[in-house]
Amino acid sequence: MTSLAVAMAGTAGVFPADVLAEGWRVETGVTTRAIASDNINFSPTAPSSDTLLELNPSVRVTRKSPRLTLDAAYTPRYLYYTQDTYDSRLSQDFNGSGRFEVIDDFMFIDARAISAQRNQSVFNAVPTDATLAANQLSRTRTYSFTPSFMGTMRLSDVATWRSNYNMVRSETSGLAANTLTSETFHGSLTSYPARLGWKVDVMSNRTESDRRASVNRKSIVGSLIYRPDATADFTVRYGYEDTNFASQRSGSTYGLGMGWNPSERTTFRADYDQRPYARTNNVNLTHRLPRTSFTASYSRNLTNRAEQLLSPTGTTDLVQSLSLIEPFASEPDPVLRQQMIEAYLRANGLSRYVVGLSPILSDRQYLQTRWQMSATRTGPRNTLSLSVFQTESDGGIGAIGPAVGDDFAASRVIRQRGWTATYSHRMGSVSSLSVSFTTSKSDGRTQTLSSDRDVLNTTWSTQFSPRTTGSIGLRMTRATVTAGDVDENAVIATLSTMFN
């Protein structure tokens, strides 16, 4: 962590001015935040009033070049509780991703690193974006490193091959402290695109943690692909998979898939596979109009904590939604497109991520069934976003040994569902008003264990100067947990300044 922070913080000094001008960009700033809450510990029985003061300097380094794409941000956050409900602390958050093309069109390296505070349990009352109740939060750090290779080889025809080796490490502190590691090799050989083609996939995965024996999965699958035209494809798959789950599950795997892209505005993909341990599915649909985008997805797959933290469930990413809408969709460069959207979000007082569900901080692999539908509409002064989601996580699939210190220890099956709506209105040229409402429910299917949570945020934001913005807002949280009802009201004020 220290080396990453020092490297990022010192980037502006390490690279000379002419290098920074060649695609490098360094942004620095500071945000101060004050939160006055009448139940800062989110307790149903002994609420405490307190004011949290935050000082959050930040540095962000971006790079766009033919060989290197980088976007890394680091924020050391100092948190001070004026009434000493909790000890003051330093929370070091970072989020970075990058790709380096080592050898032209042959070898690539992808990397990702995320550090943030997370809700210890999906059955807590703490809102998913809160940093208040330190005793109910856990620090998670997740790292992913993936070297990959691609190329062509001549068989009876020309085929392309790709292979990658993904190494993931996820560390969690707090109640369920442990380290999860995962190593996955994937290789594929695909025939040159034609009306009738073929593909062979080989996969090997090993996942282990501090608390349990390793879980191994290996498979080899062959596919036949039929493309009647440029807009559609149909796939038939058959292969063999071997695992060492709690009860050994090995045998044939087979499935079907189809893709349909009738226009640049609409995409559809569906895959069904029957595996020795369970049925898996993936369905994705996107459709856009000039000012409206719609996405729907359904999946049923094995997952783990690291995958959930890298690609969170129950999260609305407005950058992803707005990228389908004009004028952003017409920008071909993904970096410039994201910068345009981020400027739009700042101008409208919107956060990029709206989180509706907390991730399950477990060290075991589990089978998760998830569906989510989202819609976003923009207008000259208004932005409206709506997302509905549901997940069901089964901790008994892929598990070796008992669950310890996590939510699966209380219930093998956990269902989460909810929805979130966000509305923003521009008030003049420099001010905006945004309102968001999130409701969620988590319950254990095998025991009487549940929590309900409703969170309403109303925020007015304005721009004081080209580099300084401020906001003031009200948050109301109403929740019901096993110990009783939780009510929390908070006034939140922020002031942010960008130095360059």
Protein Blocks (a to p, Z undefined) as FASTA:
>chain_A
ZZmmmmmmmmmmmpcfklmmnopacdddddddddddfblnopaklccddddddddddddd
ddddfkbccdddddddddddfklmaacdddddddddddddfbghkbccddddddddddfb
fkbmbdfkbcklmmlcccddddddddddddddddfbccdddddddddddddehjkgccdd
dddddddddddddfbdcdddddddddddfkbccdddddddddddddfblkbccddddddd
ddfdfbacedddddddddddfbfkbccdddddddfkbccdddddddddfkbccddddddd
dddfklmmmmcghiacfklmmmmpcfklmpmblklmmmmmmmmmmmnopafbacfbdcdd
dfbdcdddddddddddddfkbccddddddddddfkgopacjdehiaklmombdcdddddd
dddddehjkbccdddddddddddfkbccddddddddddddddfbfkbccddddddddddd
fkbccddddddddddddfZZ
